[in-house]
Amino acid sequence: MNVFHATNIEFDDFKNKFMHSNNTCQQLGHGFYFSDDFEGARQYGDVILECQIPNLDHGYFERFEEEASPRGLIEKLIRYAPDLNNTLTNWGDVKFQSKEQLIQQAIEGYVGMNHYQLCNVLSNDFYRDNPLEFNQRISEYTGYVGLNDYHNYCVFDAKNIKIVVRLE
């Protein structure tokens, strides 16, 4: 699928270390932002890159919504968080409650959130200093390379982006 990325910075390849380096918009979480609407992309920069993104699926959110609950995904993301013990203090004191009890409380705190909230809030709470790790886990657990909301796309990892042509 081809989509557009606008920029005012010259570069030849997307690199993860520059994720959000020129933009604070994180509506769909951490990643590189694209639009399937050329004119929509144009408002974000003077140089438009037409890019190819393999497997960028329009149905990402529908797939979540078909499930009874994203509980299994939430549980995996929480259990494998890089700083789990420290983050669990948001749900109680690990010294006085079991770790398992706090994990279950944390999971319950996310069940029922819409998918934009889930990705943003869970990433912020458990992967604050490791957004790329969060993106890699989401991709690994779901098989998707990014998220979308109609015409906007957030791609989790630069390795999934190929610049096709630079339009100015």
C-alpha positions as CSV (number, residue, x, y, z in Angstrom):
1,M,0.0,0.0,0.0
2,N,1.3,3.5,-0.9
3,V,0.9,6.4,1.5
4,F,2.3,9.9,1.9
5,H,4.6,11.4,4.5
6,A,5.2,15.2,4.6
7,T,8.4,16.7,5.9
8,N,10.5,19.8,5.9
9,I,13.7,17.8,6.5
10,E,15.9,16.1,3.8
11,F,16.5,12.4,4.3
12,D,16.8,9.2,2.2
13,D,15.6,6.6,4.7
14,F,13.4,6.4,7.7
15,K,15.3,5.6,10.9
16,N,13.8,4.7,14.3
17,K,16.0,7.1,16.2
18,F,14.2,10.0,14.5
19,M,10.7,8.8,15.3
20,H,8.7,11.9,16.4
21,S,11.9,14.1,16.1
22,N,9.9,16.8,14.3
23,N,6.4,16.1,15.5
24,T,4.6,15.8,18.8
25,C,1.4,14.3,17.4
26,Q,0.9,10.8,18.8
27,Q,-2.8,10.2,18.2
28,L,-2.1,6.6,17.2
29,G,0.9,6.1,19.5
30,H,4.6,6.1,18.7
31,G,5.6,5.7,15.1
32,F,5.9,7.3,11.7
33,Y,2.8,9.0,10.5
34,F,1.4,8.8,6.9
35,S,-1.8,9.6,5.1
36,D,-3.5,8.0,2.1
37,D,-4.7,11.5,1.2
38,F,-2.0,13.5,-0.7
39,E,-3.6,16.9,0.1
40,G,-4.1,15.9,3.8
41,A,-0.4,15.0,4.0
42,R,0.7,18.2,2.4
43,Q,-0.4,20.3,5.4
44,Y,2.5,18.8,7.4
45,G,5.4,19.7,5.2
46,D,6.7,21.0,1.9
47,V,8.3,17.8,0.7
48,I,5.9,14.8,0.2
49,L,7.3,11.3,0.2
50,E,5.3,8.6,-1.4
51,C,6.1,5.5,0.6
52,Q,5.3,1.8,0.4
53,I,4.2,0.1,3.6
54,P,3.7,-3.7,3.3
55,N,0.9,-5.3,5.3
56,L,-0.5,-2.0,6.5
57,D,-4.0,-3.2,7.2
58,H,-7.2,-1.1,7.3
59,G,-8.8,-3.7,9.5
60,Y,-6.6,-3.5,12.6
61,F,-9.2,-2.0,14.8
62,E,-12.0,-4.1,13.5
63,R,-10.0,-7.2,14.4
64,F,-9.7,-6.0,18.0
65,E,-13.4,-5.2,18.1
66,E,-14.4,-8.6,16.9
67,E,-12.8,-10.2,20.0
68,A,-14.8,-10.5,23.2
69,S,-12.0,-8.6,25.0
70,P,-8.4,-7.6,24.2
71,R,-7.5,-9.0,27.6
72,G,-5.0,-11.5,26.3
73,L,-3.1,-8.9,24.4
74,I,-3.2,-6.5,27.4
75,E,-1.9,-9.2,29.6
76,K,1.0,-10.0,27.3
77,L,2.0,-6.4,26.9
78,I,1.9,-5.8,30.7
79,R,3.7,-9.0,31.7
80,Y,6.6,-8.3,29.4
81,A,7.0,-4.6,30.1
82,P,10.6,-3.6,30.7
83,D,10.1,-2.0,34.1
84,L,7.1,-4.1,35.3
85,N,7.8,-4.1,39.0
86,N,8.2,-0.3,39.2
87,T,5.2,0.4,37.0
88,L,3.0,-1.9,39.1
89,T,3.3,0.6,42.0
90,N,0.6,2.6,40.1
91,W,-1.8,-0.2,41.2
92,G,-0.5,-0.9,44.7
93,D,2.5,-1.8,46.8
94,V,4.3,-4.9,45.6
95,K,5.6,-5.4,49.2
96,F,2.1,-5.9,50.6
97,Q,0.2,-7.3,47.6
98,S,1.2,-10.2,45.4
99,K,2.7,-9.3,42.0
100,E,0.0,-11.4,40.3
101,Q,-2.8,-9.5,42.1
102,L,-1.4,-6.1,40.9
103,I,-1.0,-7.4,37.4
104,Q,-4.6,-8.5,37.4
105,Q,-5.7,-5.1,38.7
106,A,-3.6,-3.4,36.0
107,I,-5.2,-5.6,33.3
108,E,-8.7,-4.7,34.5
109,G,-7.8,-1.0,34.3
110,Y,-7.3,-1.3,30.5
111,V,-10.1,-3.7,29.6
112,G,-12.9,-1.8,27.8
113,M,-10.7,1.0,26.5
114,N,-11.1,1.8,22.9
115,H,-8.0,0.9,20.8
116,Y,-6.6,4.3,20.5
117,Q,-6.7,4.7,24.3
118,L,-5.3,1.3,24.8
119,C,-2.3,1.8,22.7
120,N,-1.5,5.3,23.9
121,V,-2.2,4.8,27.6
122,L,-0.7,1.3,28.0
123,S,2.4,2.4,26.1
124,N,2.8,5.5,28.2
125,D,2.2,3.6,31.5
126,F,4.4,0.5,30.9
127,Y,6.8,1.4,28.0
128,R,7.3,5.2,28.6
129,D,11.1,5.0,28.0
130,N,10.8,2.1,25.5
131,P,8.2,3.1,22.8
132,L,10.0,1.1,20.1
133,E,9.8,-2.1,22.3
134,F,6.1,-1.5,22.7
135,N,5.7,-1.2,19.0
136,Q,7.7,-4.3,18.4
137,R,5.5,-6.3,20.8
138,I,2.3,-5.0,19.4
139,S,3.5,-6.0,15.9
140,E,4.7,-9.4,17.2
141,Y,1.4,-10.2,19.0
142,T,-1.0,-8.9,16.3
143,G,1.0,-9.4,13.1
144,Y,0.4,-5.8,12.0
145,V,3.0,-3.2,11.1
146,G,1.0,-0.2,12.2
147,L,-2.3,1.4,13.2
148,N,-4.8,3.4,11.2
149,D,-7.8,5.6,11.6
150,Y,-9.4,6.0,8.2
151,H,-6.9,8.1,6.3
152,N,-4.0,8.3,8.8
153,Y,-1.4,5.6,9.5
154,C,1.2,5.1,12.2
155,V,3.9,2.7,11.2
156,F,5.7,1.1,14.2
157,D,9.2,0.5,12.7
158,A,11.3,2.2,10.0
159,K,12.2,-1.2,8.5
160,N,8.7,-1.4,7.2
161,I,8.9,1.8,5.2
162,K,10.2,2.2,1.6
163,I,10.4,5.6,0.0
164,V,9.1,5.2,-3.5
165,V,9.3,8.8,-4.8
166,R,10.0,12.3,-3.4
167,L,7.3,14.8,-4.6
168,E,7.9,18.5,-4.1
